[in-house]
Amino acid sequence: MSSQNYNLNSLTGGQPKSKTLPALRKLVGLLPEQRGKLILAFVTMVIYAILSMVPPVLIGFTINKVLLHKAAATSLDIFGWHVLQGSGYGLVLTVCACLLVIYLVNLAAVYLRTIFMGGFGQHLLFTLRNAIFNKLQELPVAFFARNKAGDLISRINNDTDKLNQFFSQSLMQFVSSIFILTGAGIALVWLNWRLGLATLAPAALMWIYTKLLSPWVKKKNAVALKATGAMSAEIQESLGNFKVVVAFNRRDYFRQRFDAANKHNYSSAIKAGIANNIFTPVYGLLASMGQMIVLLYGVYLVSTGHLEVGFLVSFILYVSYFYDPLRQLAALWASFQVAIAGWDRISQILSLESDLVTLPVTAAASGNGISGNGSTVVLEFKDVSFRYDGSKDVLRHNSFHMEKGKTYALVGPTGGGKTTTASLIARLYDPTEGVVLLNGRDIRTYTPRERAQKIGFILQEPFLFTGTVRDNILYGNEEYKDYTNEQLEEALHRAGLETLLARFDEGLDTKVLAAGDSISLGQKQLIAFIRAVLRNPELLILDEATANIDTVTEKMLEDILRRLPATTTRVIIAHRLNTIENADEIFFVNSGDITRAGSLDQAVNMLLEGKRVS
Ligand SMILES: Nc1ncnc2c1ncn2[C@@H]1O[C@H](COP(=O)(O)OP(=O)(O)OP(=O)(O)O)[C@@H](O)[C@H]1O
């Protein structure tokens, strides 16, 4: 039984959980092959940041030298280092030439960065979508019973795209802004620590403001993404059931539901939008305060002889080098919060593990595989109880066995637990208590592939894929994969299935649409039947598999079932009595119990009286 909580929406209750840095590290870890490019992009950013720090100090020293120390202006020395040669205006020209070189190198660095990062976002998007989709293929039925397909689709499409937007458009700007402002901050303190610290004071306020508000911004974004997922689920539900909607004239009902979901999505998107813009104006104000401080305190320091005027110019330049990227960060921070909220929703899926793991044979239960009368036992329930997540017991302490080659029927009232019993036999779920043995071995020790080979399950609502009858018959069947149509028809003939194929106008090439109605429900059941029988399973489960089939075709199916190898065990769930009259044994399934009913008459009595025979 599922010990894992598969309900994604109850995992965090919409609350964000990822910490920024670990989340980033995990994301980058998804793309090991991109690491080299990321490092190169990182190096270009460091070069850009370092070179960007040079012009203000060069300009400051030049102004001081040329305007304040005219007589000695034959060379430029910075902190005792002889940097440039030249006199008077010639020195200014030389400095300008140096600045031009720096600007050009920086230009090249930005281009290189763009090249290295080009496609990173798309690559991430591609990898994430693959990773989620593959994870979905691994998860058990219980996961899909707990989550709406529309919400899952929204996670694959919409949430991954939020990450892509951040990574392709904002990440590099984000990181380079951090580099530049760090460099400018160091330069400010280095030039004059008093003025530097005073200028940086508003940034400390910004940091506190950001720290306090970030969780709120992230939460608003998480709610908005969840609302988009809910809207997508609403669309999926109404499109998936459009016939019922039309037949019951419930268009208004779905319209209202969609309207409510759309309104919620709209209002939460507006709230997220407001939250995302909360930083920018305040950052702008604090940046202006930084400039005011330079003006007030800087002019004072110059007038009292504690600072040279050239450095005041350097300061003014560095202040904008510091606060401009910070202002940019304010805008980028919001897109970062959206991306992290998207990542939270994605990583919820990625971190799930199927609890239907394959156990090692040695650790698991086993039986002798022989019944009291000496027949081979193919399936055994040992004290099995089962309940779906959070609901009452559907089965309680049931023990029984099924022998090789026999036909068993499961009967009982609607909702009695027949499909649940069949699902446990096919290990779509694990029992809450007890154990299911297949060929005397704990069913959990078989790999999914082995299980699928041994057990054929024809579901109550057969699901078909878009393609042809051939594609659907061969789904998951490696053995006949490379057969030509003629060879496959031959194989169907051998299995006695060719009469069923005749029910399709274009035979194996008949088109099938998963969502549409290109074929009838009965034809769908025929395809599911052929698909299961062709695999030649040891155990074949038919869950109401003939409910939509005419009596002539049903007779054909019975014929085919009879011609199955003598070793095939059949488990038939049916409401129609004629379907089960040939069963060797009948089980009555109701109110948590699976009881041997003995004869068909006895089973009918139990069904009519609604009571059990113990
Ligand atoms: N995925 C699920 N989650 C929670 N409860 C479920 C789930 N599937 C079935 N149930 C409940 O388990 C009980 C048994 O259902 P089950 O489908 O096994 O009955 P059944 O005998 O096959 O009915 P029917 O003849 O209508 O097919 C019912 O009360 C049903 O509501």
The ligand as an ORCA input file, in Angstrom:
! r2SCAN-3c Opt
* xyz 0 1
  N      -8.824      5.116     -6.767
  C      -9.693      5.002     -5.757
  N      -9.568      5.790     -4.686
  C     -10.408      5.670     -3.639
  N     -11.418      4.778     -3.574
  C     -11.592      3.950     -4.628
  C     -10.754      4.019     -5.772
  N     -11.165      3.079     -6.650
  C     -12.231      2.452     -6.075
  N     -12.474      2.980     -4.865
  C     -13.516      2.537     -3.915
  O     -13.275      1.178     -3.598
  C     -14.500      0.449     -3.511
  C     -14.426     -0.761     -4.432
  O     -14.341     -0.314     -5.784
  P     -14.148     -1.308     -7.004
  O     -13.965     -0.512     -8.220
  O     -13.117     -2.293     -6.648
  O     -15.578     -2.045     -7.033
  P     -16.165     -3.044     -8.112
  O     -16.708     -4.196     -7.330
  O     -15.172     -3.340     -9.158
  O     -17.349     -2.161     -8.711
  P     -17.992     -2.204    -10.182
  O     -18.777     -3.458    -10.289
  O     -18.871     -1.014    -10.175
  O     -16.878     -2.113    -11.155
  C     -15.605      1.417     -3.876
  O     -16.182      1.873     -2.664
  C     -14.892      2.556     -4.557
  O     -15.543      3.761     -4.261
*
